[in-house]
């Protein structure tokens, strides 16, 4: 499995990540959502370099020009709810893509302070032979990604899978490596953090992305 960390090279990704992580700036909810969307756009462009293209002859007012156009059938799959603005960034670039949505949430057990991840909803087109991009901004334990993938492949088996995150952890990367088909999976992150706390939140991370995007939940 190929792992690509966009923060390994200098780009505007670093600027947007610094604003997302800053505990003062991230309180500006619109700015936070916009930066997540921007990172989705940048990552979509980077992923586009790894896809397949065909040559189309395009008629202009003055002649004909051969142009490379996308030949892959792309499906953008998002894990709700934090994935929505990240997904929108991808969709701004892959504007002809089909879309899939998976609802995954942590069900907590107060007596043990433990949790399990539940999948409650999936809406997806057929995936056979397509390029699947699974979008989840916070790849913490990897459990949501594993279960989302298992739910999605009930709709068919994609030709290639791109796992896209804003922040991934070492633990989650290993889960993806073991649970998804490594030979046809590429994992993308805007940055990689190396720790989880006792509640399985990423350290240093940026906090609860869903709450910062849309407000606290009960």
Secondary structure, 3 states (H helix, E strand, C coil): CEEEEHHHCCCHHHHHHHHHHCCCHHHCHHHHHHHHHHHHHHHHHHHHCCCCEEEEEEEECCEEEEEEEECCCEEEEEEECCCHHHHHHHHHHCCCCEEEEEEEEEEEECCCCEEEEEEEEEECCCCCCCEEEEECCEECCCHHHHHHHHHHHHHCCCCEEEEEEEEEEHHHHHHHHHHCCHHHEEEEEEEEECEECCCCCEECCCCCHHHHHHCCCC
